Amino acid sequence: MRTFIAINFDKTVKKYISGIKNVVKENSKSGNFTDEENYHLTVRFVGESDEDDIEEICTAMDEACSSFKKFGLSIGGLGFFPRGNKSIVWVGMEKNKSLEILYSRLEKSLQKHGFGKNRQGLSPHITIAREADLKKSYDWLKKEIAQEKCEMTVESVSLMESVRKGSKLIYVPRYVKKLK
């Protein structure tokens, strides 16, 4: 099973992100747009895991987060990764020291439990569209989307499993570690 450690969002944050996604969708010829229930912030991709791995990941999460306090996050601007004529469109997070420390602790704990080093590092973003074929330029779209600040409090970190149901991906929490 494919797993990752993530921060999940409440309904208010999901609605905010959906508002941005809807503007992108209206200004795209086509694309695969993320369902609202799948919005999350990946802190650490783990990859293929079996049940024994799940136990180790949960232990690593417990160790990394044992004294970690709740912290605030702010959603940043719109971004994209070009892929030929199409793009992956995402919403970023403003730079956050607590998030960086959380990632570092998780990374160190996972390595201690036998998981390889994450080569990509932390790149906090929320994917809202894949293979988006925009009608106008990305720069135009970025100006079109007036972003008010959206803030949230991170109260927990979750081990998520990626499950395919027909043609849809569903992210299922396997373990939730509450922060202090």
Backbone as CSV, one residue per row, in Angstrom:
resi,resn,N_x,N_y,N_z,CA_x,CA_y,CA_z,C_x,C_y,C_z
1,MET,0.836,-1.187,0.000,0.000,0.000,0.000,0.878,1.246,0.000
2,ARG,0.414,2.301,-0.680,1.161,3.562,-0.726,0.757,4.422,0.464
3,THR,1.771,4.933,1.180,1.492,5.713,2.379,2.266,7.029,2.388
4,PHE,1.730,7.959,3.171,2.385,9.247,3.369,1.890,9.844,4.679
5,ILE,2.689,10.742,5.239,2.314,11.433,6.471,1.831,12.818,6.070
6,ALA,0.661,13.208,6.578,0.033,14.437,6.099,-0.636,15.229,7.215
7,ILE,-0.894,16.469,6.875,-1.751,17.333,7.689,-3.065,17.420,6.932
8,ASN,-4.142,17.043,7.602,-5.458,17.124,6.979,-6.120,18.451,7.358
9,PHE,-7.079,18.871,6.540,-7.712,20.172,6.719,-9.154,20.038,7.189
10,ASP,-9.622,21.076,7.895,-11.029,21.110,8.293,-11.866,21.630,7.116
11,LYS,-13.191,21.642,7.299,-14.106,22.024,6.207,-13.886,23.450,5.726
12,THR,-13.573,24.367,6.641,-13.364,25.767,6.266,-12.186,25.907,5.309
13,VAL,-11.078,25.269,5.625,-9.892,25.330,4.766,-10.174,24.641,3.436
14,LYS,-10.858,23.504,3.474,-11.182,22.797,2.235,-12.057,23.645,1.317
15,LYS,-13.016,24.372,1.887,-13.874,25.244,1.078,-13.064,26.382,0.463
16,TYR,-12.130,26.931,1.220,-11.255,27.977,0.714,-10.453,27.468,-0.493
17,ILE,-9.863,26.296,-0.343,-9.067,25.708,-1.427,-9.962,25.391,-2.627
18,SER,-11.173,24.905,-2.361,-12.111,24.614,-3.460,-12.450,25.862,-4.251
19,GLY,-12.559,27.003,-3.568,-12.830,28.260,-4.262,-11.733,28.568,-5.272
20,ILE,-10.494,28.367,-4.878,-9.359,28.587,-5.782,-9.395,27.569,-6.921
21,LYS,-9.639,26.302,-6.572,-9.685,25.249,-7.599,-10.769,25.552,-8.627
22,ASN,-11.924,26.046,-8.181,-13.024,26.318,-9.107,-12.666,27.398,-10.118
23,VAL,-11.907,28.414,-9.688,-11.460,29.453,-10.629,-10.490,28.842,-11.639
24,VAL,-9.582,27.994,-11.163,-8.641,27.324,-12.070,-9.416,26.454,-13.066
25,LYS,-10.398,25.716,-12.575,-11.192,24.819,-13.419,-11.956,25.608,-14.491
26,GLU,-12.556,26.739,-14.088,-13.296,27.583,-15.038,-12.375,28.137,-16.128
27,ASN,-11.103,28.280,-15.816,-10.139,28.855,-16.751,-9.219,27.802,-17.362
28,SER,-9.698,26.555,-17.386,-8.948,25.450,-17.990,-9.789,24.772,-19.056
29,LYS,-9.145,24.330,-20.121,-9.830,23.557,-21.163,-10.125,22.155,-20.659
30,SER,-9.175,21.623,-19.866,-9.329,20.271,-19.326,-8.362,20.107,-18.161
31,GLY,-8.494,18.978,-17.467,-7.589,18.677,-16.366,-8.213,17.676,-15.413
32,ASN,-7.372,17.119,-14.546,-7.849,16.237,-13.477,-7.803,17.050,-12.192
33,PHE,-8.971,17.375,-11.665,-9.067,18.264,-10.524,-9.291,17.476,-9.238
34,THR,-8.551,17.842,-8.213,-8.584,17.124,-6.935,-9.933,17.304,-6.252
35,ASP,-10.507,16.201,-5.771,-11.750,16.260,-5.013,-11.492,16.901,-3.652
36,GLU,-12.451,17.662,-3.187,-12.310,18.400,-1.927,-11.931,17.489,-0.759
37,GLU,-12.486,16.295,-0.707,-12.194,15.405,0.430,-10.742,14.900,0.421
38,ASN,-10.036,15.074,-0.697,-8.649,14.613,-0.789,-7.616,15.707,-0.531
39,TYR,-8.046,16.924,-0.234,-7.073,17.986,0.056,-6.312,17.640,1.322
40,HIS,-4.995,17.784,1.253,-4.119,17.536,2.402,-2.768,18.166,2.108
41,LEU,-1.954,18.270,3.115,-0.584,18.744,2.951,0.339,17.583,3.284
42,THR,1.018,17.056,2.277,1.957,15.957,2.517,3.179,16.514,3.230
43,VAL,3.472,15.961,4.405,4.668,16.341,5.144,5.817,15.429,4.727
44,ARG,5.516,14.135,4.567,6.564,13.168,4.201,5.943,12.011,3.439
45,PHE,6.333,11.842,2.186,5.902,10.682,1.412,6.716,9.489,1.896
46,VAL,6.050,8.372,2.184,6.743,7.170,2.648,6.879,6.177,1.498
47,GLY,5.803,5.927,0.763,5.845,5.002,-0.367,5.195,3.676,-0.038
48,GLU,5.596,2.639,-0.751,5.016,1.314,-0.545,5.345,0.817,0.855
49,SER,4.312,0.369,1.574,4.469,-0.074,2.962,3.609,-1.306,3.193
50,ASP,4.108,-2.214,4.039,3.283,-3.351,4.458,2.852,-3.115,5.911
51,GLU,2.117,-4.064,6.471,1.585,-3.886,7.836,2.701,-3.717,8.875
52,ASP,3.819,-4.429,8.713,4.947,-4.251,9.636,5.497,-2.828,9.538
53,ASP,5.571,-2.320,8.317,6.034,-0.944,8.121,5.105,0.049,8.818
54,ILE,3.806,-0.212,8.736,2.824,0.697,9.342,3.105,0.852,10.836
55,GLU,3.374,-0.253,11.514,3.705,-0.197,12.949,4.933,0.664,13.186
56,GLU,5.962,0.479,12.379,7.199,1.259,12.522,6.963,2.741,12.244
57,ILE,6.151,3.031,11.240,5.853,4.431,10.898,5.105,5.096,12.059
58,CYS,4.136,4.384,12.627,3.377,4.931,13.766,4.293,5.193,14.959
59,THR,5.208,4.273,15.227,6.173,4.460,16.317,7.051,5.678,16.032
60,ALA,7.509,5.800,14.782,8.332,6.949,14.395,7.548,8.259,14.560
61,MET,6.277,8.249,14.194,5.436,9.441,14.355,5.282,9.793,15.834
62,ASP,5.043,8.763,16.663,4.914,8.994,18.113,6.180,9.648,18.667
63,GLU,7.327,9.135,18.272,8.602,9.675,18.756,8.810,11.116,18.279
64,ALA,8.567,11.356,17.015,8.812,12.677,16.438,7.865,13.738,16.988
65,CYS,6.661,13.319,17.330,5.621,14.280,17.726,5.313,14.271,19.214
66,SER,6.044,13.502,19.999,5.698,13.310,21.414,5.545,14.616,22.185
67,SER,6.377,15.595,21.906,6.280,16.863,22.637,5.967,18.030,21.708
68,PHE,5.544,17.707,20.488,5.307,18.762,19.497,3.986,19.467,19.779
69,LYS,4.033,20.789,19.810,2.831,21.580,20.106,2.089,21.942,18.828
70,LYS,0.782,22.184,18.983,-0.034,22.664,17.868,0.610,23.941,17.331
71,PHE,0.423,24.188,16.045,1.003,25.394,15.448,0.122,25.901,14.315
72,GLY,0.316,27.152,13.963,-0.470,27.774,12.908,0.198,27.637,11.553
73,LEU,-0.626,27.561,10.523,-0.170,27.535,9.126,-0.996,28.534,8.334
74,SER,-0.382,29.176,7.347,-1.089,30.087,6.444,-0.929,29.587,5.020
75,ILE,-2.029,29.585,4.305,-1.984,29.182,2.908,-1.401,30.325,2.098
76,GLY,-0.428,29.993,1.256,0.261,30.991,0.437,-0.365,31.105,-0.940
77,GLY,0.443,31.408,-1.933,-0.058,31.680,-3.267,-0.202,30.472,-4.166
78,LEU,-0.692,30.746,-5.355,-0.892,29.735,-6.382,0.448,29.429,-7.050
79,GLY,0.660,28.176,-7.411,1.879,27.790,-8.099,1.585,26.714,-9.127
80,PHE,2.573,26.425,-9.958,2.382,25.352,-10.935,3.711,24.745,-11.335
81,PHE,3.627,23.480,-11.745,4.758,22.762,-12.310,4.395,22.496,-13.767
82,PRO,5.071,23.121,-14.717,4.732,22.881,-16.129,5.095,21.464,-16.556
83,ARG,4.246,20.871,-17.335,4.460,19.540,-17.901,4.068,19.593,-19.375
84,GLY,4.960,20.108,-20.201,4.631,20.285,-21.621,3.563,21.351,-21.770
85,ASN,2.469,21.022,-22.469,1.358,21.966,-22.657,0.436,22.017,-21.451
86,LYS,0.648,21.111,-20.512,-0.245,21.018,-19.354,0.544,21.291,-18.082
87,SER,-0.165,21.439,-16.966,0.485,21.798,-15.713,-0.126,21.076,-14.529
88,ILE,0.679,20.940,-13.483,0.160,20.596,-12.168,-0.015,21.938,-11.461
89,VAL,-1.212,22.214,-10.996,-1.497,23.488,-10.329,-1.677,23.212,-8.841
90,TRP,-1.072,24.061,-8.028,-1.100,23.842,-6.585,-1.229,25.152,-5.826
91,VAL,-1.614,25.015,-4.565,-1.675,26.132,-3.629,-0.570,25.885,-2.611
92,GLY,0.255,26.883,-2.376,1.391,26.728,-1.473,1.077,27.151,-0.047
93,MET,2.025,26.899,0.819,1.924,27.314,2.214,2.999,28.364,2.450
94,GLU,2.698,29.351,3.272,3.721,30.330,3.623,4.802,29.633,4.439
95,LYS,6.029,30.111,4.318,7.162,29.533,5.046,6.810,29.446,6.529
96,ASN,7.133,28.291,7.137,6.734,28.066,8.521,7.793,27.243,9.247
97,LYS,8.403,27.821,10.255,9.484,27.175,11.000,8.999,25.902,11.695
98,SER,7.808,25.942,12.292,7.279,24.758,12.989,7.095,23.584,12.035
99,LEU,6.602,23.862,10.831,6.421,22.812,9.829,7.779,22.221,9.433
100,GLU,8.776,23.070,9.277,10.114,22.599,8.930,10.703,21.719,10.041
101,ILE,10.484,22.115,11.296,10.979,21.319,12.428,10.239,19.985,12.492
102,LEU,8.917,20.008,12.283,8.131,18.769,12.277,8.661,17.823,11.200
103,TYR,8.869,18.337,10.004,9.399,17.518,8.914,10.750,16.917,9.309
104,SER,11.618,17.734,9.858,12.959,17.287,10.247,12.898,16.179,11.293
105,ARG,12.028,16.343,12.278,11.884,15.312,13.317,11.326,14.019,12.746
106,LEU,10.328,14.136,11.868,9.760,12.935,11.238,10.814,12.243,10.381
107,GLU,11.551,13.019,9.633,12.588,12.458,8.757,13.620,11.687,9.584
108,LYS,14.092,12.292,10.656,15.103,11.658,11.511,14.545,10.385,12.157
109,SER,13.325,10.441,12.644,12.714,9.283,13.304,12.450,8.146,12.317
110,LEU,11.977,8.486,11.119,11.732,7.455,10.103,13.038,6.773,9.699
111,GLN,14.104,7.538,9.557,15.399,6.943,9.210,15.875,6.012,10.325
112,LYS,15.667,6.422,11.573,16.041,5.586,12.719,15.300,4.240,12.686
113,HIS,14.095,4.250,12.109,13.278,3.029,12.032,13.423,2.305,10.694
114,GLY,14.478,2.649,9.946,14.800,1.877,8.757,14.249,2.396,7.440
115,PHE,13.658,3.564,7.432,13.131,4.117,6.183,14.177,5.026,5.552
116,GLY,14.278,4.968,4.250,15.283,5.749,3.538,15.049,7.243,3.643
117,LYS,16.106,7.976,3.386,16.059,9.431,3.411,15.175,9.941,2.281
118,ASN,14.374,10.922,2.587,13.538,11.569,1.573,14.432,12.499,0.755
119,ARG,14.594,12.208,-0.514,15.508,12.978,-1.364,14.923,14.304,-1.808
120,GLN,13.602,14.424,-1.764,12.964,15.635,-2.269,12.896,16.753,-1.230
121,GLY,13.028,16.441,0.028,12.885,17.464,1.057,11.433,17.890,1.202
122,LEU,11.224,18.912,1.991,9.882,19.420,2.240,9.529,20.453,1.180
123,SER,8.428,20.241,0.497,7.930,21.175,-0.517,6.428,21.341,-0.278
124,PRO,6.057,22.146,0.728,4.653,22.202,1.141,3.728,22.841,0.103
125,HIS,2.835,22.030,-0.435,1.840,22.503,-1.391,0.643,21.551,-1.401
126,ILE,-0.471,22.073,-1.894,-1.707,21.300,-1.995,-2.047,21.227,-3.483
127,THR,-1.974,20.041,-4.058,-2.265,19.882,-5.481,-3.769,20.030,-5.704
128,ILE,-4.132,20.939,-6.615,-5.552,21.127,-6.918,-5.903,20.665,-8.335
129,ALA,-4.884,20.504,-9.201,-5.157,20.021,-10.562,-3.908,19.367,-11.145
130,ARG,-4.146,18.290,-11.869,-3.093,17.622,-12.628,-3.495,17.686,-14.096
131,GLU,-2.502,17.743,-14.962,-2.744,17.793,-16.402,-3.700,18.921,-16.795
132,ALA,-3.593,20.050,-16.092,-4.461,21.197,-16.398,-3.981,21.871,-17.680
133,ASP,-4.896,22.029,-18.604,-4.628,22.738,-19.859,-5.301,24.101,-19.715
134,LEU,-4.526,25.096,-19.324,-5.070,26.423,-19.032,-5.481,27.158,-20.307
135,LYS,-6.587,27.902,-20.225,-7.052,28.694,-21.364,-6.179,29.926,-21.568
136,LYS,-5.655,30.465,-20.464,-4.808,31.659,-20.522,-3.521,31.356,-19.770
137,SER,-2.633,32.317,-19.725,-1.338,32.095,-19.084,-1.482,31.911,-17.572
138,TYR,-0.490,31.229,-17.023,-0.450,31.047,-15.571,-0.390,32.405,-14.868
139,ASP,0.399,33.338,-15.390,0.516,34.664,-14.767,-0.829,35.373,-14.725
140,TRP,-1.597,35.253,-15.805,-2.935,35.850,-15.834,-3.809,35.215,-14.762
141,LEU,-3.757,33.893,-14.688,-4.581,33.162,-13.723,-4.220,33.552,-12.284
142,LYS,-2.941,33.674,-12.016,-2.488,34.037,-10.673,-3.034,35.407,-10.263
143,LYS,-3.060,36.349,-11.208,-3.616,37.679,-10.921,-5.130,37.621,-10.745
144,GLU,-5.759,36.720,-11.484,-7.229,36.591,-11.448,-7.724,36.078,-10.093
145,ILE,-6.916,35.260,-9.462,-7.318,34.659,-8.186,-6.855,35.571,-7.054
146,ALA,-7.794,36.321,-6.530,-7.492,37.201,-5.393,-7.530,36.351,-4.133
147,GLN,-6.371,36.168,-3.529,-6.300,35.313,-2.357,-6.310,36.110,-1.070
148,GLU,-7.336,35.867,-0.287,-7.344,36.366,1.076,-6.533,35.366,1.881
149,LYS,-6.054,35.808,3.010,-5.272,34.896,3.836,-6.195,33.828,4.431
150,CYS,-5.709,32.620,4.458,-6.430,31.521,5.097,-5.477,30.877,6.086
151,GLU,-5.854,30.922,7.348,-4.999,30.375,8.398,-5.695,29.220,9.090
152,MET,-4.877,28.339,9.637,-5.414,27.184,10.353,-4.466,26.809,11.476
153,THR,-4.964,26.017,12.403,-4.127,25.465,13.459,-3.946,23.982,13.180
154,VAL,-2.695,23.538,13.162,-2.387,22.123,12.963,-2.481,21.454,14.329
155,GLU,-3.443,20.545,14.465,-3.681,19.872,15.742,-3.240,18.421,15.733
156,SER,-2.987,17.879,14.527,-2.585,16.477,14.421,-1.872,16.230,13.109
157,VAL,-1.209,15.086,13.059,-0.521,14.614,11.861,-1.037,13.195,11.616
158,SER,-1.297,12.854,10.360,-1.921,11.562,10.044,-1.073,10.726,9.100
159,LEU,-1.055,9.425,9.353,-0.505,8.471,8.395,-1.651,8.116,7.464
160,MET,-1.462,8.379,6.177,-2.519,8.169,5.196,-2.152,7.037,4.243
161,GLU,-3.185,6.321,3.813,-3.023,5.288,2.800,-3.774,5.724,1.555
162,SER,-3.146,5.548,0.412,-3.745,5.854,-0.877,-4.457,4.609,-1.375
163,VAL,-5.778,4.674,-1.531,-6.574,3.523,-1.953,-7.290,3.878,-3.254
164,ARG,-7.192,3.003,-4.247,-7.892,3.227,-5.506,-9.242,2.511,-5.466
165,LYS,-10.311,3.290,-5.708,-11.669,2.731,-5.805,-12.166,3.053,-7.198
166,GLY,-12.095,2.071,-8.079,-12.420,2.311,-9.484,-11.369,3.234,-10.074
167,SER,-11.809,4.368,-10.603,-10.861,5.314,-11.194,-10.467,6.422,-10.216
168,LYS,-11.006,6.363,-8.983,-10.738,7.421,-8.009,-9.726,6.993,-6.960
169,LEU,-8.904,7.952,-6.548,-8.008,7.743,-5.404,-8.688,8.293,-4.170
170,ILE,-8.618,7.530,-3.108,-9.170,7.968,-1.829,-8.057,7.857,-0.802
171,TYR,-7.943,8.877,0.050,-6.910,8.878,1.077,-7.545,8.530,2.417
172,VAL,-7.077,7.424,2.985,-7.669,6.883,4.210,-6.686,7.045,5.368
173,PRO,-7.118,7.702,6.464,-6.219,7.808,7.619,-6.028,6.442,8.279
174,ARG,-4.765,6.040,8.469,-4.448,4.779,9.146,-4.095,5.033,10.615
175,TYR,-3.593,6.233,10.904,-3.183,6.569,12.264,-3.150,8.089,12.380
176,VAL,-3.610,8.598,13.512,-3.612,10.046,13.742,-2.864,10.305,15.053
177,LYS,-1.860,11.161,14.974,-1.102,11.556,16.155,-1.473,12.991,16.507
178,LYS,-2.125,13.161,17.653,-2.506,14.491,18.128,-1.273,15.229,18.637
179,LEU,-1.238,16.525,18.380,-0.169,17.356,18.905,-0.599,17.929,20.255
180,LYS,0.339,18.369,21.041,0.046,18.881,22.392,-0.575,20.258,22.353
